[in-house]
Amino acid sequence: MNRVRRNPFGVLFNEVNAVQEEFARLFGRVSPFATAEPAATGPLLNLWEDEQALYVDADIPGIDPTKLEVTVTEGNQLTIQGERAVPEIKGAAWVRQERPTGPFVRVVGLPALVDADKVEARYEHGVLRLTLPKHEAAKPRKIQVQTGE
């Protein structure tokens, strides 16, 4: 007969870890048990590129898009700012509240210089979609090779 031995502290460790992560989330600190990657202080996003532009999709559901502020500084630093209002629920008590509320800022270094005057931003179904055309200096150029003949 095989016996499965359980660590009696495993459940306790998981509970302590969950409490620490909740305090870290509430007070803006990273849990000592978190991964090496620091938590983002703003919306989660995807960033990709082709030869002509960089593209960003940022998940920001429940935000008034007129209150979003998107800026590009120094040609390669993207900042997304906004605020999610605290929902008013009358006659009820929170059981779990995981969606952050209040102001947020997300600053991302971009891998290429962009033309800030040509950036396009759309908000669709809770996703902020950005198209950041690359600056002419950042675009690849084909160089004609001369022969010695």
C-alpha positions as MATLAB code, in Angstrom:
seq = 'MNRVRRNPFGVLFNEVNAVQEEFARLFGRVSPFATAEPAATGPLLNLWEDEQALYVDADIPGIDPTKLEVTVTEGNQLTIQGERAVPEIKGAAWVRQERPTGPFVRVVGLPALVDADKVEARYEHGVLRLTLPKHEAAKPRKIQVQTGE';
ca = [
       0.000    0.000    0.000;
       1.343    3.408   -1.025;
       0.906    6.302    1.321;
       0.693    9.863    0.151;
       2.411   12.111    2.601;
       1.220   15.687    2.620;
       3.099   18.638    3.888;
       0.958   20.127    6.669;
       2.554   23.521    6.111;
       1.796   23.565    2.372;
      -1.760   24.829    2.821;
      -0.624   27.347    5.432;
       2.159   28.575    3.118;
      -0.338   29.028    0.274;
      -2.673   31.038    2.514;
       0.148   33.245    3.828;
       1.343   33.807    0.257;
      -2.170   34.794   -0.854;
      -2.462   37.292    2.020;
       0.969   38.781    1.194;
       0.042   39.149   -2.480;
      -3.224   40.861   -1.536;
      -1.400   43.335    0.732;
       1.183   43.897   -2.013;
      -1.590   44.628   -4.494;
      -3.348   47.003   -2.107;
      -0.219   48.897   -1.103;
       1.692   48.745   -4.382;
       4.500   46.470   -3.242;
       5.768   43.262   -4.761;
       5.487   40.078   -2.733;
       8.834   38.492   -1.790;
       7.530   35.280   -3.366;
       6.624   36.916   -6.665;
       8.452   36.200   -9.882;
      11.497   38.250  -10.851;
       9.401   40.290  -13.295;
       7.842   43.241  -11.420;
       4.093   43.645  -11.663;
       2.861   46.182  -14.167;
       1.355   49.277  -12.585;
      -1.043   49.840  -15.452;
      -2.891   47.858  -18.071;
      -1.503   44.626  -19.462;
      -0.452   44.996  -23.065;
       0.934   43.296  -26.137;
       3.550   45.042  -28.285;
       4.710   43.892  -31.716;
       6.306   45.420  -34.788;
       6.801   45.150  -38.513;
       9.050   47.205  -40.795;
       6.668   50.187  -40.835;
       5.251   50.495  -37.311;
       4.906   49.301  -33.733;
       1.509   48.091  -32.517;
       0.098   48.002  -29.001;
      -3.064   46.393  -27.624;
      -3.745   47.377  -23.996;
      -6.551   45.738  -22.003;
      -8.455   48.543  -20.275;
     -12.085   47.470  -19.844;
     -14.548   49.787  -18.172;
     -12.589   52.988  -18.828;
     -14.032   56.165  -20.280;
     -11.837   56.515  -23.399;
     -12.124   60.321  -23.285;
     -10.190   60.224  -20.009;
      -7.290   58.188  -21.372;
      -4.045   60.026  -22.029;
      -1.520   58.526  -24.433;
       1.838   60.225  -24.972;
       5.087   59.435  -26.749;
       8.169   61.181  -25.400;
      11.763   61.155  -26.611;
      10.524   59.245  -29.651;
      10.675   55.877  -27.913;
       8.785   56.050  -24.616;
       5.052   55.305  -24.529;
       2.934   56.420  -21.578;
      -0.693   55.376  -21.036;
      -2.558   57.119  -18.197;
      -6.117   56.919  -17.011;
      -8.375   56.186  -14.097;
     -10.887   53.456  -13.376;
     -13.724   54.687  -11.188;
     -14.679   52.742   -8.086;
     -17.959   50.976   -8.890;
     -20.862   51.947   -6.661;
     -22.833   48.903   -5.601;
     -25.678   49.770   -3.273;
     -27.018   47.273   -0.784;
     -24.204   44.744   -1.298;
     -20.803   43.893    0.142;
     -17.699   42.963   -1.824;
     -16.829   39.276   -1.743;
     -13.828   39.631   -4.024;
     -12.462   42.690   -5.800;
      -9.563   41.948   -8.167;
      -9.942   44.677  -10.782;
      -7.856   47.649   -9.714;
      -9.515   51.031   -9.293;
      -8.148   54.540   -9.213;
      -5.510   56.214  -11.349;
      -2.937   54.212  -13.292;
       0.149   54.917  -15.370;
       1.984   52.510  -17.653;
       5.308   53.552  -19.173;
       6.908   51.321  -21.801;
      10.208   51.758  -23.591;
       9.767   51.172  -27.314;
      12.328   49.236  -29.371;
      12.441   51.884  -32.140;
      11.923   55.606  -32.619;
       8.364   56.466  -33.616;
       6.824   59.454  -35.378;
       4.690   60.850  -32.545;
       2.712   63.094  -34.916;
       1.348   60.067  -36.796;
       0.344   57.831  -33.843;
      -3.222   56.516  -34.055;
      -5.270   55.378  -31.043;
      -8.635   53.550  -31.022;
     -10.634   52.161  -28.111;
     -12.736   49.107  -29.049;
     -14.481   46.667  -26.717;
     -12.242   47.503  -23.753;
      -8.985   47.357  -25.738;
      -6.854   50.404  -26.506;
      -5.255   49.802  -29.932;
      -2.274   51.945  -30.887;
      -0.440   52.167  -34.194;
       2.917   53.899  -33.795;
       4.562   54.482  -37.201;
       8.333   54.188  -37.066;
      10.397   57.308  -37.627;
      12.116   57.361  -41.034;
      15.502   57.033  -39.302;
      14.365   53.769  -37.676;
      13.072   52.128  -40.859;
      15.326   49.682  -42.670;
      16.964   51.016  -45.815;
      18.172   49.009  -48.758;
      21.749   49.894  -49.598;
      22.921   49.527  -53.175;
      26.234   47.677  -53.293;
      28.671   49.102  -55.834;
      31.008   46.874  -57.772;
      34.656   47.654  -58.429;
      34.332   47.222  -62.212;
];
